[in-house]
Amino acid sequence: MARKCQISGKGPLVGNNVSHANNKTKRRQLPNLRSVKVTLEDGTTKRIRIAASELRTMKKKAAQATVEA
């Protein structure tokens, strides 16, 4: 399974580790993925892998929708 958020599409980034002596080695920065269950409109649930930052955004927008309603 790819290390990619199924909603935002965030994936791994590539960069360098830089030591005190300025030696550079390649490294990967992986997204902070979480497995969550999402309830669809038809009542079924589905497990998706989502970035933690996207999960915070979804919760924030859900809270704003309940306050406005």
SULJO-V935439 format. One record per pair of residues at least 6 apart in sequence whose ideal C-beta (glycine too) atoms are under 8 Angstrom apart, sorted by sequence separation. I is the first residue (numbers start at 0). J is the second residue. D is the distance in Angstrom with one decimal. If there is no record, write none. Layout:
{{I & J & D} {I & J & D}}
//
This chain:
{{3 & 9 & 6.9} {4 & 10 & 7.5} {17 & 23 & 5.6} {18 & 24 & 8.0} {38 & 44 & 5.2} {39 & 45 & 6.2} {3 & 10 & 4.4} {16 & 23 & 7.0} {37 & 44 & 6.8} {2 & 10 & 6.5} {15 & 23 & 4.3} {16 & 24 & 4.9} {36 & 44 & 4.9} {37 & 45 & 5.6} {49 & 57 & 7.9} {1 & 10 & 7.4} {2 & 11 & 5.7} {15 & 24 & 6.6} {16 & 25 & 7.7} {36 & 45 & 7.2} {37 & 46 & 7.8} {15 & 25 & 6.4} {16 & 26 & 4.8} {36 & 46 & 5.4} {37 & 47 & 5.7} {14 & 25 & 7.8} {15 & 26 & 6.6} {35 & 46 & 7.2} {13 & 25 & 6.7} {14 & 26 & 5.9} {34 & 46 & 5.8} {35 & 47 & 6.3} {13 & 26 & 7.5} {14 & 27 & 8.0} {34 & 47 & 7.4} {13 & 27 & 5.9} {14 & 28 & 6.2} {34 & 48 & 5.5} {35 & 49 & 5.8} {12 & 27 & 7.1} {13 & 28 & 7.7} {33 & 48 & 7.2} {11 & 27 & 5.0} {12 & 28 & 4.4} {32 & 48 & 4.9} {33 & 49 & 6.0} {11 & 28 & 6.5} {32 & 49 & 6.9} {33 & 50 & 7.6} {11 & 29 & 5.2} {32 & 50 & 6.1} {33 & 51 & 5.6} {11 & 30 & 7.0} {31 & 50 & 6.1} {32 & 51 & 7.6} {35 & 54 & 6.6} {10 & 30 & 6.6} {30 & 50 & 4.9} {31 & 51 & 4.3} {9 & 30 & 4.6} {31 & 52 & 7.2} {33 & 54 & 6.1} {4 & 30 & 6.0} {2 & 29 & 5.5} {3 & 30 & 7.5} {2 & 30 & 6.6} {4 & 32 & 6.6} {2 & 32 & 6.5} {6 & 47 & 7.3} {9 & 50 & 4.9} {5 & 47 & 4.8} {7 & 49 & 7.8} {5 & 48 & 5.7} {6 & 49 & 5.5} {7 & 50 & 5.8} {9 & 52 & 7.7} {4 & 48 & 6.9} {5 & 49 & 6.3} {6 & 50 & 7.7} {9 & 53 & 7.4} {3 & 48 & 7.9} {4 & 49 & 5.6} {7 & 52 & 7.9} {4 & 50 & 4.1} {7 & 53 & 4.7} {6 & 53 & 5.4} {0 & 48 & 7.2} {4 & 53 & 5.9}}
//
